[in-house]
Amino acid sequence: MRNLIITLVFAFVTTTFYAQSAFDKYDGQDDVTSVIVNKKMFDLMSKVKVDASDKEMQQYISLIKKLDYLKVFTTKNPKVEADMKASADKYVKTAGLEELMRVNDSGRNVKILVKSGASDTQVKELLMFIDGAKNEETVLLSLTGNFDINEISVLTDKMQLPGGSDLKKASKNKK
């Protein structure tokens, strides 16, 4: 019985940590540009004093208070692109994400998937994978927290994220 409990605890903990580290192997890898923002940085950013008349900045501050992690990895290396795609596909199967939007435009494939929260527009996790066309970067973006999908356009405007225009379209489609 003790072995069964230990095995179950280990399986649960491993699954929980896998979500955090599924894409961390790309951090610091050659031919990969990475941007990682953690909860502490979001907390610091949210303490910025904002002019009460600047509604967009107030929305931005409100959103970043709800975020835990932002991880963005980009590359043009074909081998790394293939590995990113395989990692993303594997993660999607195990993480319980649902497809929000898919776009195929001139060889550029964009997939946006979410793990829903308490309501239709609440999101616990957002994963975006852009399979780069010729001479374009492949982008893997993971955003976790507890936020409203409709707030994403504010984040993409302020942080100038790769694939931001695709995220804006997804937030408009989810309304």
C-alpha positions as a Markdown table, in Angstrom:
| # | Residue | x | y | z |
|---|---|---|---|---|
| 1 | Met | 0.0 | 0.0 | 0.0 |
| 2 | Arg | 2.8 | 2.4 | 0.9 |
| 3 | Asn | 4.5 | 1.7 | -2.5 |
| 4 | Leu | 1.2 | 2.5 | -4.3 |
| 5 | Ile | 0.9 | 5.9 | -2.5 |
| 6 | Ile | 4.5 | 6.8 | -3.2 |
| 7 | Thr | 4.0 | 5.9 | -6.8 |
| 8 | Leu | 0.9 | 8.0 | -7.1 |
| 9 | Val | 2.5 | 11.0 | -5.4 |
| 10 | Phe | 5.6 | 10.7 | -7.7 |
| 11 | Ala | 3.4 | 10.5 | -10.8 |
| 12 | Phe | 1.4 | 13.5 | -9.7 |
| 13 | Val | 4.5 | 15.6 | -8.9 |
| 14 | Thr | 6.2 | 14.6 | -12.1 |
| 15 | Thr | 3.2 | 15.7 | -14.2 |
| 16 | Thr | 3.0 | 19.0 | -12.3 |
| 17 | Phe | 6.7 | 19.7 | -12.9 |
| 18 | Tyr | 6.5 | 18.6 | -16.5 |
| 19 | Ala | 4.1 | 21.5 | -17.3 |
| 20 | Gln | 6.7 | 24.0 | -16.0 |
| 21 | Ser | 9.7 | 22.4 | -17.7 |
| 22 | Ala | 8.3 | 21.0 | -21.0 |
| 23 | Phe | 9.9 | 23.9 | -22.9 |
| 24 | Asp | 12.7 | 25.0 | -20.6 |
| 25 | Lys | 15.2 | 22.9 | -22.6 |
| 26 | Tyr | 15.1 | 25.7 | -25.2 |
| 27 | Asp | 16.3 | 28.4 | -22.7 |
| 28 | Gly | 20.0 | 29.1 | -23.4 |
| 29 | Gln | 20.1 | 26.8 | -26.4 |
| 30 | Asp | 22.1 | 27.9 | -29.4 |
| 31 | Asp | 20.0 | 29.3 | -32.3 |
| 32 | Val | 17.1 | 30.0 | -29.9 |
| 33 | Thr | 16.0 | 33.4 | -28.6 |
| 34 | Ser | 14.2 | 33.1 | -25.4 |
| 35 | Val | 12.2 | 35.5 | -23.2 |
| 36 | Ile | 11.1 | 34.3 | -19.8 |
| 37 | Val | 9.1 | 36.4 | -17.4 |
| 38 | Asn | 8.2 | 35.0 | -14.0 |
| 39 | Lys | 5.6 | 35.8 | -11.4 |
| 40 | Lys | 8.1 | 38.0 | -9.4 |
| 41 | Met | 8.7 | 40.2 | -12.4 |
| 42 | Phe | 5.0 | 40.5 | -13.1 |
| 43 | Asp | 4.5 | 41.5 | -9.5 |
| 44 | Leu | 7.2 | 44.2 | -9.8 |
| 45 | Met | 5.7 | 45.5 | -13.1 |
| 46 | Ser | 2.3 | 45.7 | -11.5 |
| 47 | Lys | 3.5 | 48.2 | -8.9 |
| 48 | Val | 4.2 | 50.9 | -11.5 |
| 49 | Lys | 2.2 | 54.0 | -10.7 |
| 50 | Val | -0.4 | 54.7 | -13.5 |
| 51 | Asp | -2.2 | 57.8 | -14.5 |
| 52 | Ala | -5.9 | 57.3 | -13.6 |
| 53 | Ser | -6.9 | 58.6 | -17.1 |
| 54 | Asp | -4.8 | 56.0 | -18.9 |
| 55 | Lys | -7.4 | 53.2 | -19.2 |
| 56 | Glu | -5.2 | 51.0 | -21.5 |
| 57 | Met | -2.3 | 51.1 | -19.0 |
| 58 | Gln | -4.7 | 50.3 | -16.2 |
| 59 | Gln | -5.9 | 47.3 | -18.1 |
| 60 | Tyr | -2.3 | 46.2 | -18.7 |
| 61 | Ile | -1.5 | 46.5 | -15.0 |
| 62 | Ser | -4.7 | 44.6 | -14.1 |
| 63 | Leu | -3.7 | 41.8 | -16.5 |
| 64 | Ile | -0.1 | 41.3 | -15.4 |
| 65 | Lys | -1.2 | 40.9 | -11.8 |
| 66 | Lys | -3.0 | 37.7 | -13.0 |
| 67 | Leu | 0.0 | 36.2 | -14.8 |
| 68 | Asp | 2.4 | 33.6 | -13.5 |
| 69 | Tyr | 4.8 | 32.8 | -16.4 |
| 70 | Leu | 5.5 | 34.0 | -19.9 |
| 71 | Lys | 7.9 | 32.0 | -22.0 |
| 72 | Val | 8.7 | 32.8 | -25.6 |
| 73 | Phe | 11.1 | 30.8 | -27.7 |
| 74 | Thr | 12.0 | 31.7 | -31.3 |
| 75 | Thr | 14.3 | 30.1 | -33.8 |
| 76 | Lys | 15.0 | 29.8 | -37.5 |
| 77 | Asn | 17.1 | 26.6 | -37.1 |
| 78 | Pro | 15.2 | 23.7 | -38.9 |
| 79 | Lys | 16.3 | 21.0 | -36.4 |
| 80 | Val | 15.3 | 23.1 | -33.4 |
| 81 | Glu | 12.0 | 24.0 | -35.2 |
| 82 | Ala | 11.2 | 20.3 | -35.6 |
| 83 | Asp | 12.1 | 19.6 | -32.0 |
| 84 | Met | 9.9 | 22.5 | -30.8 |
| 85 | Lys | 7.0 | 21.2 | -32.9 |
| 86 | Ala | 7.4 | 17.7 | -31.5 |
| 87 | Ser | 7.6 | 19.1 | -27.9 |
| 88 | Ala | 4.6 | 21.3 | -28.4 |
| 89 | Asp | 2.5 | 18.4 | -29.9 |
| 90 | Lys | 3.5 | 16.1 | -27.0 |
| 91 | Tyr | 2.7 | 18.7 | -24.4 |
| 92 | Val | -0.7 | 19.5 | -26.0 |
| 93 | Lys | -1.7 | 15.8 | -25.7 |
| 94 | Thr | -0.8 | 15.6 | -22.0 |
| 95 | Ala | -1.8 | 19.0 | -20.7 |
| 96 | Gly | -5.5 | 19.0 | -21.6 |
| 97 | Leu | -5.4 | 22.0 | -23.9 |
| 98 | Glu | -8.2 | 22.8 | -26.3 |
| 99 | Glu | -7.7 | 24.4 | -29.7 |
| 100 | Leu | -8.9 | 28.0 | -29.8 |
| 101 | Met | -7.8 | 28.9 | -33.2 |
| 102 | Arg | -5.8 | 27.6 | -36.2 |
| 103 | Val | -4.6 | 29.7 | -39.1 |
| 104 | Asn | -2.7 | 28.5 | -42.3 |
| 105 | Asp | -1.5 | 31.5 | -44.3 |
| 106 | Ser | 1.1 | 31.1 | -47.1 |
| 107 | Gly | 2.9 | 28.2 | -45.4 |
| 108 | Arg | 2.8 | 29.9 | -42.0 |
| 109 | Asn | 0.8 | 27.7 | -39.5 |
| 110 | Val | -0.5 | 29.2 | -36.3 |
| 111 | Lys | -2.1 | 27.2 | -33.5 |
| 112 | Ile | -3.4 | 28.8 | -30.3 |
| 113 | Leu | -4.6 | 26.4 | -27.6 |
| 114 | Val | -5.9 | 27.1 | -24.1 |
| 115 | Lys | -6.7 | 25.4 | -20.8 |
| 116 | Ser | -9.9 | 27.0 | -19.7 |
| 117 | Gly | -10.6 | 28.5 | -16.3 |
| 118 | Ala | -13.9 | 29.0 | -14.5 |
| 119 | Ser | -15.7 | 30.6 | -17.4 |
| 120 | Asp | -15.6 | 30.5 | -21.2 |
| 121 | Thr | -13.3 | 33.5 | -21.4 |
| 122 | Gln | -11.1 | 32.6 | -18.4 |
| 123 | Val | -7.8 | 31.0 | -19.2 |
| 124 | Lys | -5.3 | 29.2 | -17.0 |
| 125 | Glu | -2.8 | 28.5 | -19.8 |
| 126 | Leu | -2.3 | 29.7 | -23.3 |
| 127 | Leu | 0.0 | 28.0 | -25.8 |
| 128 | Met | 0.8 | 29.4 | -29.2 |
| 129 | Phe | 2.9 | 27.7 | -31.8 |
| 130 | Ile | 3.8 | 29.4 | -35.0 |
| 131 | Asp | 5.4 | 27.1 | -37.5 |
| 132 | Gly | 7.5 | 29.5 | -39.5 |
| 133 | Ala | 7.3 | 29.7 | -43.3 |
| 134 | Lys | 10.4 | 30.2 | -45.3 |
| 135 | Asn | 12.8 | 32.8 | -43.7 |
| 136 | Glu | 10.3 | 33.4 | -40.8 |
| 137 | Glu | 10.9 | 32.4 | -37.2 |
| 138 | Thr | 9.2 | 29.5 | -35.5 |
| 139 | Val | 7.6 | 30.8 | -32.3 |
| 140 | Leu | 6.6 | 28.8 | -29.2 |
| 141 | Leu | 4.8 | 31.0 | -26.6 |
| 142 | Ser | 3.5 | 29.7 | -23.2 |
| 143 | Leu | 1.5 | 32.0 | -20.9 |
| 144 | Thr | 0.2 | 30.8 | -17.5 |
| 145 | Gly | -1.9 | 32.5 | -14.9 |
| 146 | Asn | -5.6 | 33.1 | -14.4 |
| 147 | Phe | -6.7 | 35.7 | -16.9 |
| 148 | Asp | -9.4 | 36.7 | -19.4 |
| 149 | Ile | -8.6 | 35.9 | -23.0 |
| 150 | Asn | -10.1 | 39.3 | -24.0 |
| 151 | Glu | -7.2 | 41.0 | -22.1 |
| 152 | Ile | -4.6 | 39.5 | -24.3 |
| 153 | Ser | -4.6 | 42.3 | -26.9 |
| 154 | Val | -3.4 | 44.7 | -24.2 |
| 155 | Leu | -0.5 | 42.4 | -23.4 |
| 156 | Thr | 0.6 | 42.0 | -27.0 |
| 157 | Asp | 0.5 | 45.7 | -27.6 |
| 158 | Lys | 2.6 | 46.6 | -24.5 |
| 159 | Met | 5.1 | 43.7 | -24.7 |
| 160 | Gln | 5.3 | 43.5 | -28.5 |
| 161 | Leu | 5.3 | 39.7 | -28.4 |
| 162 | Pro | 6.1 | 37.6 | -31.5 |
| 163 | Gly | 2.8 | 36.4 | -32.9 |
| 164 | Gly | 1.0 | 39.2 | -31.1 |
| 165 | Ser | -1.3 | 39.9 | -34.1 |
| 166 | Asp | -2.4 | 36.3 | -34.1 |
| 167 | Leu | -3.2 | 36.4 | -30.3 |
| 168 | Lys | -5.3 | 39.6 | -30.9 |
| 169 | Lys | -7.3 | 37.7 | -33.5 |
| 170 | Ala | -7.8 | 34.8 | -31.0 |
| 171 | Ser | -9.0 | 37.1 | -28.3 |
| 172 | Lys | -11.5 | 38.7 | -30.6 |
| 173 | Asn | -12.8 | 35.3 | -31.8 |
| 174 | Lys | -13.3 | 34.0 | -28.2 |
| 175 | Lys | -15.6 | 37.0 | -27.2 |
